[in-house]
Amino acid sequence: MVVLSVEAYENPRFDNEVYFKLQEAEREARATKRRFSSKETLKAMREAIWDENA
C-alpha cells in the first residue's frame, strides 16, 4: 500500500494532462494549416476564463 499526499497525487496528474493537451495540439497542427496569433490566443483564453468564472 502506498500513501501519498493530495499534492503529490495531483501534481503528476496535472503534468500528464498538460502532456496530453500538448500532444493533442500537435496532432491538430499537423492536420490543418490554420494558425492563431498570440493576440487571438490570449483573447480566447481570457474569454474562456471569464465564462468559467461567470
C-alpha positions in Angstrom: 0.0 0.0 0.0 1.3 3.4 -1.0 0.2 6.6 0.8 0.6 10.0 -1.0 -0.3 13.5 -0.1 -3.0 15.1 -2.2 -0.4 17.4 -3.7 1.9 14.5 -4.6 -1.0 12.7 -6.3 -2.4 15.7 -8.2 1.0 17.1 -9.4 1.7 14.1 -11.8 -1.9 14.1 -12.9 -1.5 17.8 -13.9 1.7 17.0 -15.7 0.0 14.2 -17.6 -2.9 16.4 -18.5 -0.6 19.1 -19.9 1.4 16.5 -21.8 -1.8 15.0 -23.4 -3.1 18.5 -24.3 0.2 19.3 -26.0 0.0 16.0 -27.9 -3.5 16.9 -29.0 -2.4 20.4 -30.1 0.5 18.9 -32.2 -1.9 16.5 -33.9 -4.3 19.3 -34.7 -1.4 21.5 -36.0 -0.4 18.7 -38.4 -3.9 18.3 -39.6 -4.6 21.9 -40.5 -2.8 25.0 -41.8 -4.9 27.3 -39.6 -2.7 29.2 -37.1 -3.6 31.7 -34.4 -1.8 34.8 -33.4 -0.8 35.4 -29.8 -3.5 38.1 -29.6 -6.2 35.7 -30.8 -4.9 33.0 -28.4 -4.8 35.4 -25.4 -8.3 36.7 -26.2 -9.7 33.2 -26.4 -8.0 32.3 -23.1 -9.5 35.4 -21.4 -12.9 34.6 -22.7 -12.7 31.0 -21.5 -11.6 32.1 -18.0 -14.3 34.8 -17.9 -17.0 32.3 -18.9 -15.8 29.8 -16.4 -15.9 32.3 -13.6 -19.4 33.7 -14.5 
